[in-house]
Amino acid sequence: MTTGVRLQIALLFYTSVNIVVFTAAVYAATMLPPLLPEAGFWIAVMTGLSLFVTAPLAWCLGACLPSAWHDRLIARQSPLSRAPTRQT
């Protein structure tokens, strides 16, 4: 597997997980009354921790995926489409 493919998988996983964690942090900090006075602090803490925790996790995940994910996508004609002709 090339480093480029592994990096693409890691970036996809990294951004997706951080979006979910940030959303969960906002909900938790605004819905739980004990966290509400320092909501900005707790949102920053949870988001900051997720930035550092998910980076190595995402990099390791790229190597664990099946080999089918490592192959580059190749544009192919659909088997359902007709063969191109010169007639109009």
DOLO-472801 format. One record per residue (C-alpha): x, y, z; residue number from 0. Coordinates in Angstrom, 2 decimals, always signed. Example, Ala and Ser with C-alpha at 12.3 -4.5 7.8 and 13.67 -1.06 7.14 Angstrom:
BEGIN
{c1->+12.30&c2->-4.50&c3->+7.80&nr->0}
{c1->+13.67&c2->-1.06&c3->+7.14&nr->1}
! end
This chain:
BEGIN
{c1->+0.00&c2->+0.00&c3->+0.00&nr->0}
{c1->+1.30&c2->+3.42&c3->-0.88&nr->1}
{c1->+1.66&c2->+6.21&c3->+1.62&nr->2}
{c1->-0.64&c2->+8.42&c3->-0.44&nr->3}
{c1->-3.55&c2->+5.98&c3->-0.20&nr->4}
{c1->-2.96&c2->+5.52&c3->+3.51&nr->5}
{c1->-2.88&c2->+9.30&c3->+3.99&nr->6}
{c1->-6.17&c2->+9.73&c3->+2.12&nr->7}
{c1->-7.87&c2->+7.10&c3->+4.29&nr->8}
{c1->-6.42&c2->+8.66&c3->+7.44&nr->9}
{c1->-7.60&c2->+12.16&c3->+6.51&nr->10}
{c1->-11.09&c2->+10.92&c3->+5.72&nr->11}
{c1->-11.36&c2->+9.10&c3->+9.04&nr->12}
{c1->-9.72&c2->+11.95&c3->+10.98&nr->13}
{c1->-12.06&c2->+14.66&c3->+9.74&nr->14}
{c1->-15.18&c2->+12.51&c3->+10.08&nr->15}
{c1->-14.45&c2->+11.53&c3->+13.68&nr->16}
{c1->-13.54&c2->+15.08&c3->+14.68&nr->17}
{c1->-16.80&c2->+16.43&c3->+13.27&nr->18}
{c1->-18.75&c2->+13.89&c3->+15.32&nr->19}
{c1->-16.74&c2->+14.59&c3->+18.48&nr->20}
{c1->-17.15&c2->+18.36&c3->+18.11&nr->21}
{c1->-20.92&c2->+17.98&c3->+17.66&nr->22}
{c1->-21.12&c2->+15.69&c3->+20.69&nr->23}
{c1->-19.07&c2->+18.16&c3->+22.74&nr->24}
{c1->-21.38&c2->+21.04&c3->+21.84&nr->25}
{c1->-24.47&c2->+19.01&c3->+22.72&nr->26}
{c1->-22.98&c2->+17.74&c3->+25.98&nr->27}
{c1->-21.74&c2->+21.16&c3->+27.09&nr->28}
{c1->-25.02&c2->+22.90&c3->+26.36&nr->29}
{c1->-27.44&c2->+20.19&c3->+27.52&nr->30}
{c1->-25.84&c2->+19.23&c3->+30.83&nr->31}
{c1->-26.49&c2->+21.91&c3->+33.49&nr->32}
{c1->-23.21&c2->+21.36&c3->+35.42&nr->33}
{c1->-21.15&c2->+21.99&c3->+32.26&nr->34}
{c1->-23.12&c2->+25.01&c3->+31.06&nr->35}
{c1->-21.23&c2->+27.75&c3->+33.01&nr->36}
{c1->-17.93&c2->+26.66&c3->+31.45&nr->37}
{c1->-19.32&c2->+25.38&c3->+28.15&nr->38}
{c1->-16.61&c2->+27.03&c3->+26.03&nr->39}
{c1->-13.88&c2->+25.42&c3->+28.11&nr->40}
{c1->-15.37&c2->+21.92&c3->+27.90&nr->41}
{c1->-16.01&c2->+22.18&c3->+24.15&nr->42}
{c1->-12.38&c2->+23.23&c3->+23.64&nr->43}
{c1->-11.05&c2->+20.45&c3->+25.89&nr->44}
{c1->-13.06&c2->+17.68&c3->+24.24&nr->45}
{c1->-12.27&c2->+18.90&c3->+20.73&nr->46}
{c1->-8.57&c2->+19.36&c3->+21.52&nr->47}
{c1->-8.28&c2->+15.87&c3->+22.97&nr->48}
{c1->-9.98&c2->+14.37&c3->+19.95&nr->49}
{c1->-7.52&c2->+16.12&c3->+17.62&nr->50}
{c1->-4.60&c2->+14.42&c3->+19.35&nr->51}
{c1->-6.20&c2->+11.03&c3->+19.97&nr->52}
{c1->-7.65&c2->+10.42&c3->+16.51&nr->53}
{c1->-4.50&c2->+11.30&c3->+14.54&nr->54}
{c1->-2.52&c2->+8.12&c3->+15.37&nr->55}
{c1->-5.72&c2->+6.08&c3->+15.36&nr->56}
{c1->-6.53&c2->+7.26&c3->+11.83&nr->57}
{c1->-3.01&c2->+6.52&c3->+10.59&nr->58}
{c1->-3.13&c2->+2.96&c3->+11.97&nr->59}
{c1->-6.61&c2->+2.40&c3->+10.54&nr->60}
{c1->-5.30&c2->+2.99&c3->+7.02&nr->61}
{c1->-3.13&c2->-0.12&c3->+7.24&nr->62}
{c1->-5.89&c2->-2.29&c3->+8.74&nr->63}
{c1->-8.45&c2->-1.90&c3->+5.96&nr->64}
{c1->-8.91&c2->-4.72&c3->+3.43&nr->65}
{c1->-6.77&c2->-4.75&c3->+0.31&nr->66}
{c1->-9.79&c2->-3.82&c3->-1.83&nr->67}
{c1->-9.69&c2->-0.35&c3->-0.27&nr->68}
{c1->-6.05&c2->+0.08&c3->-1.23&nr->69}
{c1->-6.60&c2->-0.30&c3->-4.98&nr->70}
{c1->-7.07&c2->+2.83&c3->-6.99&nr->71}
{c1->-10.47&c2->+3.38&c3->-8.52&nr->72}
{c1->-10.56&c2->+2.77&c3->-12.25&nr->73}
{c1->-13.20&c2->+4.35&c3->-14.45&nr->74}
{c1->-15.00&c2->+1.58&c3->-16.27&nr->75}
{c1->-18.02&c2->+1.47&c3->-18.50&nr->76}
{c1->-21.16&c2->+0.26&c3->-16.76&nr->77}
{c1->-22.24&c2->-3.23&c3->-17.80&nr->78}
{c1->-25.79&c2->-1.86&c3->-18.06&nr->79}
{c1->-24.93&c2->+0.75&c3->-20.68&nr->80}
{c1->-24.95&c2->+0.10&c3->-24.39&nr->81}
{c1->-21.81&c2->+0.05&c3->-26.44&nr->82}
{c1->-21.17&c2->+3.40&c3->-28.17&nr->83}
{c1->-22.05&c2->+3.56&c3->-31.86&nr->84}
{c1->-21.54&c2->+6.12&c3->-34.62&nr->85}
{c1->-25.21&c2->+6.16&c3->-35.54&nr->86}
{c1->-27.36&c2->+9.02&c3->-34.30&nr->87}
! end
